[in-house]
């Protein structure tokens, strides 16, 4: 699927336009969030770089982690 990465209130999301034209937001997969944190150690202002090129390919995964009350749907980035 194709979408756009955005950061709202210090949380990364992937948004896409659904069939009924409502925008749906999926939190970014925790592994991808960690990768962004690692990359930010090497590059200046990674947030601005992502904002300049927000288009991404992604898949939707179910994510459950200890402490979560239920499974949530997250966006896992697909390498292009």
C-alpha positions in Angstrom: 0.0 0.0 0.0 1.0 3.6 -0.5 0.8 6.2 2.2 2.4 9.2 3.8 4.5 9.4 7.0 3.5 12.1 9.4 4.5 13.0 13.0 1.7 14.1 15.3 2.4 14.9 19.0 5.8 13.2 18.8 4.4 9.9 17.4 5.0 8.6 13.9 2.0 7.6 11.8 1.4 6.4 8.2 -1.8 7.8 6.7 -3.6 6.7 3.6 -6.8 7.6 1.9 -9.4 4.8 2.3 -12.1 3.9 -0.3 -14.6 6.0 1.5 -12.2 9.0 1.4 -11.6 9.1 5.1 -8.0 9.3 6.1 -6.8 6.4 8.2 -3.8 6.7 10.6 -1.7 3.7 11.5 1.0 4.0 14.1 4.4 3.2 12.7 5.7 -0.2 13.6 8.0 0.0 16.7 11.0 -1.5 14.7 10.7 1.3 12.2 10.5 3.9 14.9 13.8 2.5 16.4 15.4 2.6 12.9 14.4 6.3 12.6 16.0 7.0 16.0 19.2 5.3 14.9 19.3 7.2 11.6 18.7 10.5 13.5 22.1 9.9 15.2 23.8 10.1 11.8 21.8 12.7 10.0 20.7 16.2 10.9 16.9 16.9 11.3 15.6 13.5 10.1 12.0 14.8 10.8 12.5 17.5 8.1 13.9 15.0 5.7 10.9 12.7 6.1 8.5 15.6 5.9 10.1 16.6 2.5 9.6 13.1 1.1 6.7 11.6 3.1 5.5 9.0 0.5 6.1 5.4 1.6 5.1 1.8 0.8 3.8 -0.1 3.8 1.9 -3.2 4.9 -0.5 -3.4 7.8 0.5 -5.8 10.7 -1.2 -6.7 13.9 1.0 -5.7 16.9 0.7 -6.9 20.4 3.2 -6.3 23.2 3.3 -7.1 26.9 1.3 -4.4 28.6 -1.0 -3.7 25.7 -4.7 -4.5 26.4 -5.4 -5.5 22.8 -3.8 -6.0 19.4 -3.4 -2.9 17.4 -2.9 -2.4 13.7 0.5 -0.8 12.8 2.2 0.2 9.5 5.4 -1.6 8.7 7.5 0.1 6.0 8.4 -1.9 3.0 11.9 -1.3 1.5 11.7 0.0 -2.0 
